[in-house]
Amino acid sequence: MFGKLKSFATRKLMERQLKDMPKDQQELIMTMMEKDPKLFEQIAKEIKAETDKGSNQMAASMKVMPKYQKQLQALLGNKMPQRGGTGFNPNGSIRR
């Protein structure tokens, strides 16, 4: 019971955090998060640790996200955009 409640609350929180992102990217991130929530918890913890050290959230994300690029690519499977290479843009969006 609490698993579904936690999943619902997490989804609503993510929707609020991603509101300015294009809908297709929002759904892609939500799908990845549902596939491996522990990975995203670990990423969030590391970003939080970096911001606690004084980095802003963007700088912290840019430092942490490359460590997890292979896991994120595996979650995306064939949905990973291939134009212009793979990975993340400086603003945190998925490179297309």
Phi and psi restraints in degrees (range 20) as a CNS / XPLOR table:
assign (resid 1 and name C) (resid 2 and name N)
       (resid 2 and name CA) (resid 2 and name C) 1.0 -70.4 20.0 2
assign (resid 2 and name N) (resid 2 and name CA)
       (resid 2 and name C) (resid 3 and name N) 1.0 -24.6 20.0 2
assign (resid 2 and name C) (resid 3 and name N)
       (resid 3 and name CA) (resid 3 and name C) 1.0 -61.6 20.0 2
assign (resid 3 and name N) (resid 3 and name CA)
       (resid 3 and name C) (resid 4 and name N) 1.0 -43.4 20.0 2
assign (resid 3 and name C) (resid 4 and name N)
       (resid 4 and name CA) (resid 4 and name C) 1.0 -68.2 20.0 2
assign (resid 4 and name N) (resid 4 and name CA)
       (resid 4 and name C) (resid 5 and name N) 1.0 -39.3 20.0 2
assign (resid 4 and name C) (resid 5 and name N)
       (resid 5 and name CA) (resid 5 and name C) 1.0 -64.8 20.0 2
assign (resid 5 and name N) (resid 5 and name CA)
       (resid 5 and name C) (resid 6 and name N) 1.0 -43.9 20.0 2
assign (resid 5 and name C) (resid 6 and name N)
       (resid 6 and name CA) (resid 6 and name C) 1.0 -63.3 20.0 2
assign (resid 6 and name N) (resid 6 and name CA)
       (resid 6 and name C) (resid 7 and name N) 1.0 -42.0 20.0 2
assign (resid 6 and name C) (resid 7 and name N)
       (resid 7 and name CA) (resid 7 and name C) 1.0 -62.2 20.0 2
assign (resid 7 and name N) (resid 7 and name CA)
       (resid 7 and name C) (resid 8 and name N) 1.0 -43.8 20.0 2
assign (resid 7 and name C) (resid 8 and name N)
       (resid 8 and name CA) (resid 8 and name C) 1.0 -63.3 20.0 2
assign (resid 8 and name N) (resid 8 and name CA)
       (resid 8 and name C) (resid 9 and name N) 1.0 -47.1 20.0 2
assign (resid 8 and name C) (resid 9 and name N)
       (resid 9 and name CA) (resid 9 and name C) 1.0 -63.1 20.0 2
assign (resid 9 and name N) (resid 9 and name CA)
       (resid 9 and name C) (resid 10 and name N) 1.0 -41.2 20.0 2
assign (resid 9 and name C) (resid 10 and name N)
       (resid 10 and name CA) (resid 10 and name C) 1.0 -64.1 20.0 2
assign (resid 10 and name N) (resid 10 and name CA)
       (resid 10 and name C) (resid 11 and name N) 1.0 -41.8 20.0 2
assign (resid 10 and name C) (resid 11 and name N)
       (resid 11 and name CA) (resid 11 and name C) 1.0 -62.2 20.0 2
assign (resid 11 and name N) (resid 11 and name CA)
       (resid 11 and name C) (resid 12 and name N) 1.0 -44.1 20.0 2
assign (resid 11 and name C) (resid 12 and name N)
       (resid 12 and name CA) (resid 12 and name C) 1.0 -64.3 20.0 2
assign (resid 12 and name N) (resid 12 and name CA)
       (resid 12 and name C) (resid 13 and name N) 1.0 -40.6 20.0 2
assign (resid 12 and name C) (resid 13 and name N)
       (resid 13 and name CA) (resid 13 and name C) 1.0 -63.2 20.0 2
assign (resid 13 and name N) (resid 13 and name CA)
       (resid 13 and name C) (resid 14 and name N) 1.0 -44.4 20.0 2
assign (resid 13 and name C) (resid 14 and name N)
       (resid 14 and name CA) (resid 14 and name C) 1.0 -64.6 20.0 2
assign (resid 14 and name N) (resid 14 and name CA)
       (resid 14 and name C) (resid 15 and name N) 1.0 -40.5 20.0 2
assign (resid 14 and name C) (resid 15 and name N)
       (resid 15 and name CA) (resid 15 and name C) 1.0 -58.5 20.0 2
assign (resid 15 and name N) (resid 15 and name CA)
       (resid 15 and name C) (resid 16 and name N) 1.0 -40.5 20.0 2
assign (resid 15 and name C) (resid 16 and name N)
       (resid 16 and name CA) (resid 16 and name C) 1.0 -67.4 20.0 2
assign (resid 16 and name N) (resid 16 and name CA)
       (resid 16 and name C) (resid 17 and name N) 1.0 -40.4 20.0 2
assign (resid 16 and name C) (resid 17 and name N)
       (resid 17 and name CA) (resid 17 and name C) 1.0 -69.3 20.0 2
assign (resid 17 and name N) (resid 17 and name CA)
       (resid 17 and name C) (resid 18 and name N) 1.0 -30.9 20.0 2
assign (resid 17 and name C) (resid 18 and name N)
       (resid 18 and name CA) (resid 18 and name C) 1.0 -100.1 20.0 2
assign (resid 18 and name N) (resid 18 and name CA)
       (resid 18 and name C) (resid 19 and name N) 1.0 13.9 20.0 2
assign (resid 18 and name C) (resid 19 and name N)
       (resid 19 and name CA) (resid 19 and name C) 1.0 -58.6 20.0 2
assign (resid 19 and name N) (resid 19 and name CA)
       (resid 19 and name C) (resid 20 and name N) 1.0 -28.5 20.0 2
assign (resid 19 and name C) (resid 20 and name N)
       (resid 20 and name CA) (resid 20 and name C) 1.0 -88.2 20.0 2
assign (resid 20 and name N) (resid 20 and name CA)
       (resid 20 and name C) (resid 21 and name N) 1.0 -4.4 20.0 2
assign (resid 20 and name C) (resid 21 and name N)
       (resid 21 and name CA) (resid 21 and name C) 1.0 -86.9 20.0 2
assign (resid 21 and name N) (resid 21 and name CA)
       (resid 21 and name C) (resid 22 and name N) 1.0 148.8 20.0 2
assign (resid 21 and name C) (resid 22 and name N)
       (resid 22 and name CA) (resid 22 and name C) 1.0 -56.6 20.0 2
assign (resid 22 and name N) (resid 22 and name CA)
       (resid 22 and name C) (resid 23 and name N) 1.0 146.1 20.0 2
assign (resid 22 and name C) (resid 23 and name N)
       (resid 23 and name CA) (resid 23 and name C) 1.0 -56.0 20.0 2
assign (resid 23 and name N) (resid 23 and name CA)
       (resid 23 and name C) (resid 24 and name N) 1.0 -40.6 20.0 2
assign (resid 23 and name C) (resid 24 and name N)
       (resid 24 and name CA) (resid 24 and name C) 1.0 -64.6 20.0 2
assign (resid 24 and name N) (resid 24 and name CA)
       (resid 24 and name C) (resid 25 and name N) 1.0 -38.2 20.0 2
assign (resid 24 and name C) (resid 25 and name N)
       (resid 25 and name CA) (resid 25 and name C) 1.0 -70.9 20.0 2
assign (resid 25 and name N) (resid 25 and name CA)
       (resid 25 and name C) (resid 26 and name N) 1.0 -36.5 20.0 2
assign (resid 25 and name C) (resid 26 and name N)
       (resid 26 and name CA) (resid 26 and name C) 1.0 -57.9 20.0 2
assign (resid 26 and name N) (resid 26 and name CA)
       (resid 26 and name C) (resid 27 and name N) 1.0 -49.1 20.0 2
assign (resid 26 and name C) (resid 27 and name N)
       (resid 27 and name CA) (resid 27 and name C) 1.0 -64.1 20.0 2
assign (resid 27 and name N) (resid 27 and name CA)
       (resid 27 and name C) (resid 28 and name N) 1.0 -37.9 20.0 2
assign (resid 27 and name C) (resid 28 and name N)
       (resid 28 and name CA) (resid 28 and name C) 1.0 -62.1 20.0 2
assign (resid 28 and name N) (resid 28 and name CA)
       (resid 28 and name C) (resid 29 and name N) 1.0 -45.7 20.0 2
assign (resid 28 and name C) (resid 29 and name N)
       (resid 29 and name CA) (resid 29 and name C) 1.0 -67.2 20.0 2
assign (resid 29 and name N) (resid 29 and name CA)
       (resid 29 and name C) (resid 30 and name N) 1.0 -41.3 20.0 2
assign (resid 29 and name C) (resid 30 and name N)
       (resid 30 and name CA) (resid 30 and name C) 1.0 -62.6 20.0 2
assign (resid 30 and name N) (resid 30 and name CA)
       (resid 30 and name C) (resid 31 and name N) 1.0 -41.2 20.0 2
assign (resid 30 and name C) (resid 31 and name N)
       (resid 31 and name CA) (resid 31 and name C) 1.0 -64.0 20.0 2
assign (resid 31 and name N) (resid 31 and name CA)
       (resid 31 and name C) (resid 32 and name N) 1.0 -44.0 20.0 2
assign (resid 31 and name C) (resid 32 and name N)
       (resid 32 and name CA) (resid 32 and name C) 1.0 -61.9 20.0 2
assign (resid 32 and name N) (resid 32 and name CA)
       (resid 32 and name C) (resid 33 and name N) 1.0 -42.0 20.0 2
assign (resid 32 and name C) (resid 33 and name N)
       (resid 33 and name CA) (resid 33 and name C) 1.0 -65.3 20.0 2
assign (resid 33 and name N) (resid 33 and name CA)
       (resid 33 and name C) (resid 34 and name N) 1.0 -36.9 20.0 2
assign (resid 33 and name C) (resid 34 and name N)
       (resid 34 and name CA) (resid 34 and name C) 1.0 -69.2 20.0 2
assign (resid 34 and name N) (resid 34 and name CA)
       (resid 34 and name C) (resid 35 and name N) 1.0 -30.7 20.0 2
assign (resid 34 and name C) (resid 35 and name N)
       (resid 35 and name CA) (resid 35 and name C) 1.0 -71.3 20.0 2
assign (resid 35 and name N) (resid 35 and name CA)
       (resid 35 and name C) (resid 36 and name N) 1.0 -38.5 20.0 2
assign (resid 35 and name C) (resid 36 and name N)
       (resid 36 and name CA) (resid 36 and name C) 1.0 -143.9 20.0 2
assign (resid 36 and name N) (resid 36 and name CA)
       (resid 36 and name C) (resid 37 and name N) 1.0 74.5 20.0 2
assign (resid 36 and name C) (resid 37 and name N)
       (resid 37 and name CA) (resid 37 and name C) 1.0 -63.8 20.0 2
assign (resid 37 and name N) (resid 37 and name CA)
       (resid 37 and name C) (resid 38 and name N) 1.0 -29.3 20.0 2
assign (resid 37 and name C) (resid 38 and name N)
       (resid 38 and name CA) (resid 38 and name C) 1.0 -65.6 20.0 2
assign (resid 38 and name N) (resid 38 and name CA)
       (resid 38 and name C) (resid 39 and name N) 1.0 -36.1 20.0 2
assign (resid 38 and name C) (resid 39 and name N)
       (resid 39 and name CA) (resid 39 and name C) 1.0 -61.5 20.0 2
assign (resid 39 and name N) (resid 39 and name CA)
       (resid 39 and name C) (resid 40 and name N) 1.0 -44.7 20.0 2
assign (resid 39 and name C) (resid 40 and name N)
       (resid 40 and name CA) (resid 40 and name C) 1.0 -70.3 20.0 2
assign (resid 40 and name N) (resid 40 and name CA)
       (resid 40 and name C) (resid 41 and name N) 1.0 -31.1 20.0 2
assign (resid 40 and name C) (resid 41 and name N)
       (resid 41 and name CA) (resid 41 and name C) 1.0 -64.0 20.0 2
assign (resid 41 and name N) (resid 41 and name CA)
       (resid 41 and name C) (resid 42 and name N) 1.0 -43.2 20.0 2
assign (resid 41 and name C) (resid 42 and name N)
       (resid 42 and name CA) (resid 42 and name C) 1.0 -63.9 20.0 2
assign (resid 42 and name N) (resid 42 and name CA)
       (resid 42 and name C) (resid 43 and name N) 1.0 -43.6 20.0 2
assign (resid 42 and name C) (resid 43 and name N)
       (resid 43 and name CA) (resid 43 and name C) 1.0 -60.8 20.0 2
assign (resid 43 and name N) (resid 43 and name CA)
       (resid 43 and name C) (resid 44 and name N) 1.0 -45.2 20.0 2
assign (resid 43 and name C) (resid 44 and name N)
       (resid 44 and name CA) (resid 44 and name C) 1.0 -61.7 20.0 2
assign (resid 44 and name N) (resid 44 and name CA)
       (resid 44 and name C) (resid 45 and name N) 1.0 -40.6 20.0 2
assign (resid 44 and name C) (resid 45 and name N)
       (resid 45 and name CA) (resid 45 and name C) 1.0 -63.3 20.0 2
assign (resid 45 and name N) (resid 45 and name CA)
       (resid 45 and name C) (resid 46 and name N) 1.0 -42.3 20.0 2
assign (resid 45 and name C) (resid 46 and name N)
       (resid 46 and name CA) (resid 46 and name C) 1.0 -68.2 20.0 2
assign (resid 46 and name N) (resid 46 and name CA)
       (resid 46 and name C) (resid 47 and name N) 1.0 -39.5 20.0 2
assign (resid 46 and name C) (resid 47 and name N)
       (resid 47 and name CA) (resid 47 and name C) 1.0 -64.4 20.0 2
assign (resid 47 and name N) (resid 47 and name CA)
       (resid 47 and name C) (resid 48 and name N) 1.0 -41.7 20.0 2
assign (resid 47 and name C) (resid 48 and name N)
       (resid 48 and name CA) (resid 48 and name C) 1.0 -60.9 20.0 2
assign (resid 48 and name N) (resid 48 and name CA)
       (resid 48 and name C) (resid 49 and name N) 1.0 -42.3 20.0 2
assign (resid 48 and name C) (resid 49 and name N)
       (resid 49 and name CA) (resid 49 and name C) 1.0 -61.9 20.0 2
assign (resid 49 and name N) (resid 49 and name CA)
       (resid 49 and name C) (resid 50 and name N) 1.0 -39.9 20.0 2
assign (resid 49 and name C) (resid 50 and name N)
       (resid 50 and name CA) (resid 50 and name C) 1.0 -67.2 20.0 2
assign (resid 50 and name N) (resid 50 and name CA)
       (resid 50 and name C) (resid 51 and name N) 1.0 -40.4 20.0 2
assign (resid 50 and name C) (resid 51 and name N)
       (resid 51 and name CA) (resid 51 and name C) 1.0 -68.7 20.0 2
assign (resid 51 and name N) (resid 51 and name CA)
       (resid 51 and name C) (resid 52 and name N) 1.0 -31.9 20.0 2
assign (resid 51 and name C) (resid 52 and name N)
       (resid 52 and name CA) (resid 52 and name C) 1.0 -66.2 20.0 2
assign (resid 52 and name N) (resid 52 and name CA)
       (resid 52 and name C) (resid 53 and name N) 1.0 -26.0 20.0 2
assign (resid 52 and name C) (resid 53 and name N)
       (resid 53 and name CA) (resid 53 and name C) 1.0 -79.6 20.0 2
assign (resid 53 and name N) (resid 53 and name CA)
       (resid 53 and name C) (resid 54 and name N) 1.0 -8.9 20.0 2
assign (resid 53 and name C) (resid 54 and name N)
       (resid 54 and name CA) (resid 54 and name C) 1.0 117.1 20.0 2
assign (resid 54 and name N) (resid 54 and name CA)
       (resid 54 and name C) (resid 55 and name N) 1.0 -5.8 20.0 2
assign (resid 54 and name C) (resid 55 and name N)
       (resid 55 and name CA) (resid 55 and name C) 1.0 -74.4 20.0 2
assign (resid 55 and name N) (resid 55 and name CA)
       (resid 55 and name C) (resid 56 and name N) 1.0 150.5 20.0 2
assign (resid 55 and name C) (resid 56 and name N)
       (resid 56 and name CA) (resid 56 and name C) 1.0 -77.6 20.0 2
assign (resid 56 and name N) (resid 56 and name CA)
       (resid 56 and name C) (resid 57 and name N) 1.0 167.8 20.0 2
assign (resid 56 and name C) (resid 57 and name N)
       (resid 57 and name CA) (resid 57 and name C) 1.0 -63.4 20.0 2
assign (resid 57 and name N) (resid 57 and name CA)
       (resid 57 and name C) (resid 58 and name N) 1.0 -37.6 20.0 2
assign (resid 57 and name C) (resid 58 and name N)
       (resid 58 and name CA) (resid 58 and name C) 1.0 -65.1 20.0 2
assign (resid 58 and name N) (resid 58 and name CA)
       (resid 58 and name C) (resid 59 and name N) 1.0 -46.7 20.0 2
assign (resid 58 and name C) (resid 59 and name N)
       (resid 59 and name CA) (resid 59 and name C) 1.0 -63.5 20.0 2
assign (resid 59 and name N) (resid 59 and name CA)
       (resid 59 and name C) (resid 60 and name N) 1.0 -40.5 20.0 2
assign (resid 59 and name C) (resid 60 and name N)
       (resid 60 and name CA) (resid 60 and name C) 1.0 -63.6 20.0 2
assign (resid 60 and name N) (resid 60 and name CA)
       (resid 60 and name C) (resid 61 and name N) 1.0 -43.4 20.0 2
assign (resid 60 and name C) (resid 61 and name N)
       (resid 61 and name CA) (resid 61 and name C) 1.0 -62.8 20.0 2
assign (resid 61 and name N) (resid 61 and name CA)
       (resid 61 and name C) (resid 62 and name N) 1.0 -42.3 20.0 2
assign (resid 61 and name C) (resid 62 and name N)
       (resid 62 and name CA) (resid 62 and name C) 1.0 -66.6 20.0 2
assign (resid 62 and name N) (resid 62 and name CA)
       (resid 62 and name C) (resid 63 and name N) 1.0 -27.9 20.0 2
assign (resid 62 and name C) (resid 63 and name N)
       (resid 63 and name CA) (resid 63 and name C) 1.0 -78.2 20.0 2
assign (resid 63 and name N) (resid 63 and name CA)
       (resid 63 and name C) (resid 64 and name N) 1.0 -39.9 20.0 2
assign (resid 63 and name C) (resid 64 and name N)
       (resid 64 and name CA) (resid 64 and name C) 1.0 -84.2 20.0 2
assign (resid 64 and name N) (resid 64 and name CA)
       (resid 64 and name C) (resid 65 and name N) 1.0 -42.7 20.0 2
assign (resid 64 and name C) (resid 65 and name N)
       (resid 65 and name CA) (resid 65 and name C) 1.0 -58.2 20.0 2
assign (resid 65 and name N) (resid 65 and name CA)
       (resid 65 and name C) (resid 66 and name N) 1.0 -39.2 20.0 2
assign (resid 65 and name C) (resid 66 and name N)
       (resid 66 and name CA) (resid 66 and name C) 1.0 -59.3 20.0 2
assign (resid 66 and name N) (resid 66 and name CA)
       (resid 66 and name C) (resid 67 and name N) 1.0 -28.7 20.0 2
assign (resid 66 and name C) (resid 67 and name N)
       (resid 67 and name CA) (resid 67 and name C) 1.0 -61.1 20.0 2
assign (resid 67 and name N) (resid 67 and name CA)
       (resid 67 and name C) (resid 68 and name N) 1.0 -29.5 20.0 2
assign (resid 67 and name C) (resid 68 and name N)
       (resid 68 and name CA) (resid 68 and name C) 1.0 -107.9 20.0 2
assign (resid 68 and name N) (resid 68 and name CA)
       (resid 68 and name C) (resid 69 and name N) 1.0 11.6 20.0 2
assign (resid 68 and name C) (resid 69 and name N)
       (resid 69 and name CA) (resid 69 and name C) 1.0 -59.4 20.0 2
assign (resid 69 and name N) (resid 69 and name CA)
       (resid 69 and name C) (resid 70 and name N) 1.0 -42.4 20.0 2
assign (resid 69 and name C) (resid 70 and name N)
       (resid 70 and name CA) (resid 70 and name C) 1.0 -65.0 20.0 2
assign (resid 70 and name N) (resid 70 and name CA)
       (resid 70 and name C) (resid 71 and name N) 1.0 -41.4 20.0 2
assign (resid 70 and name C) (resid 71 and name N)
       (resid 71 and name CA) (resid 71 and name C) 1.0 -65.1 20.0 2
assign (resid 71 and name N) (resid 71 and name CA)
       (resid 71 and name C) (resid 72 and name N) 1.0 -40.4 20.0 2
assign (resid 71 and name C) (resid 72 and name N)
       (resid 72 and name CA) (resid 72 and name C) 1.0 -66.7 20.0 2
assign (resid 72 and name N) (resid 72 and name CA)
       (resid 72 and name C) (resid 73 and name N) 1.0 -40.1 20.0 2
assign (resid 72 and name C) (resid 73 and name N)
       (resid 73 and name CA) (resid 73 and name C) 1.0 -63.3 20.0 2
assign (resid 73 and name N) (resid 73 and name CA)
       (resid 73 and name C) (resid 74 and name N) 1.0 -38.7 20.0 2
assign (resid 73 and name C) (resid 74 and name N)
       (resid 74 and name CA) (resid 74 and name C) 1.0 -64.0 20.0 2
assign (resid 74 and name N) (resid 74 and name CA)
       (resid 74 and name C) (resid 75 and name N) 1.0 -38.9 20.0 2
assign (resid 74 and name C) (resid 75 and name N)
       (resid 75 and name CA) (resid 75 and name C) 1.0 -64.9 20.0 2
assign (resid 75 and name N) (resid 75 and name CA)
       (resid 75 and name C) (resid 76 and name N) 1.0 -36.2 20.0 2
assign (resid 75 and name C) (resid 76 and name N)
       (resid 76 and name CA) (resid 76 and name C) 1.0 -74.6 20.0 2
assign (resid 76 and name N) (resid 76 and name CA)
       (resid 76 and name C) (resid 77 and name N) 1.0 -28.3 20.0 2
assign (resid 76 and name C) (resid 77 and name N)
       (resid 77 and name CA) (resid 77 and name C) 1.0 60.5 20.0 2
assign (resid 77 and name N) (resid 77 and name CA)
       (resid 77 and name C) (resid 78 and name N) 1.0 -128.1 20.0 2
assign (resid 77 and name C) (resid 78 and name N)
       (resid 78 and name CA) (resid 78 and name C) 1.0 -83.9 20.0 2
assign (resid 78 and name N) (resid 78 and name CA)
       (resid 78 and name C) (resid 79 and name N) 1.0 5.3 20.0 2
assign (resid 78 and name C) (resid 79 and name N)
       (resid 79 and name CA) (resid 79 and name C) 1.0 -87.4 20.0 2
assign (resid 79 and name N) (resid 79 and name CA)
       (resid 79 and name C) (resid 80 and name N) 1.0 -5.0 20.0 2
assign (resid 79 and name C) (resid 80 and name N)
       (resid 80 and name CA) (resid 80 and name C) 1.0 -67.2 20.0 2
assign (resid 80 and name N) (resid 80 and name CA)
       (resid 80 and name C) (resid 81 and name N) 1.0 123.0 20.0 2
assign (resid 80 and name C) (resid 81 and name N)
       (resid 81 and name CA) (resid 81 and name C) 1.0 -59.8 20.0 2
assign (resid 81 and name N) (resid 81 and name CA)
       (resid 81 and name C) (resid 82 and name N) 1.0 137.0 20.0 2
assign (resid 81 and name C) (resid 82 and name N)
       (resid 82 and name CA) (resid 82 and name C) 1.0 -106.5 20.0 2
assign (resid 82 and name N) (resid 82 and name CA)
       (resid 82 and name C) (resid 83 and name N) 1.0 -20.3 20.0 2
assign (resid 82 and name C) (resid 83 and name N)
       (resid 83 and name CA) (resid 83 and name C) 1.0 -62.9 20.0 2
assign (resid 83 and name N) (resid 83 and name CA)
       (resid 83 and name C) (resid 84 and name N) 1.0 133.2 20.0 2
assign (resid 83 and name C) (resid 84 and name N)
       (resid 84 and name CA) (resid 84 and name C) 1.0 71.2 20.0 2
assign (resid 84 and name N) (resid 84 and name CA)
       (resid 84 and name C) (resid 85 and name N) 1.0 18.3 20.0 2
assign (resid 84 and name C) (resid 85 and name N)
       (resid 85 and name CA) (resid 85 and name C) 1.0 93.0 20.0 2
assign (resid 85 and name N) (resid 85 and name CA)
       (resid 85 and name C) (resid 86 and name N) 1.0 -180.0 20.0 2
assign (resid 85 and name C) (resid 86 and name N)
       (resid 86 and name CA) (resid 86 and name C) 1.0 -114.6 20.0 2
assign (resid 86 and name N) (resid 86 and name CA)
       (resid 86 and name C) (resid 87 and name N) 1.0 161.0 20.0 2
assign (resid 86 and name C) (resid 87 and name N)
       (resid 87 and name CA) (resid 87 and name C) 1.0 123.2 20.0 2
assign (resid 87 and name N) (resid 87 and name CA)
       (resid 87 and name C) (resid 88 and name N) 1.0 -152.1 20.0 2
assign (resid 87 and name C) (resid 88 and name N)
       (resid 88 and name CA) (resid 88 and name C) 1.0 -122.2 20.0 2
assign (resid 88 and name N) (resid 88 and name CA)
       (resid 88 and name C) (resid 89 and name N) 1.0 146.1 20.0 2
assign (resid 88 and name C) (resid 89 and name N)
       (resid 89 and name CA) (resid 89 and name C) 1.0 -77.5 20.0 2
assign (resid 89 and name N) (resid 89 and name CA)
       (resid 89 and name C) (resid 90 and name N) 1.0 162.6 20.0 2
assign (resid 89 and name C) (resid 90 and name N)
       (resid 90 and name CA) (resid 90 and name C) 1.0 -57.7 20.0 2
assign (resid 90 and name N) (resid 90 and name CA)
       (resid 90 and name C) (resid 91 and name N) 1.0 -25.8 20.0 2
assign (resid 90 and name C) (resid 91 and name N)
       (resid 91 and name CA) (resid 91 and name C) 1.0 -85.6 20.0 2
assign (resid 91 and name N) (resid 91 and name CA)
       (resid 91 and name C) (resid 92 and name N) 1.0 4.1 20.0 2
assign (resid 91 and name C) (resid 92 and name N)
       (resid 92 and name CA) (resid 92 and name C) 1.0 93.1 20.0 2
assign (resid 92 and name N) (resid 92 and name CA)
       (resid 92 and name C) (resid 93 and name N) 1.0 -9.4 20.0 2
assign (resid 92 and name C) (resid 93 and name N)
       (resid 93 and name CA) (resid 93 and name C) 1.0 -76.5 20.0 2
assign (resid 93 and name N) (resid 93 and name CA)
       (resid 93 and name C) (resid 94 and name N) 1.0 162.8 20.0 2
assign (resid 93 and name C) (resid 94 and name N)
       (resid 94 and name CA) (resid 94 and name C) 1.0 -77.4 20.0 2
assign (resid 94 and name N) (resid 94 and name CA)
       (resid 94 and name C) (resid 95 and name N) 1.0 128.9 20.0 2
assign (resid 94 and name C) (resid 95 and name N)
       (resid 95 and name CA) (resid 95 and name C) 1.0 -65.5 20.0 2
assign (resid 95 and name N) (resid 95 and name CA)
       (resid 95 and name C) (resid 96 and name N) 1.0 133.3 20.0 2
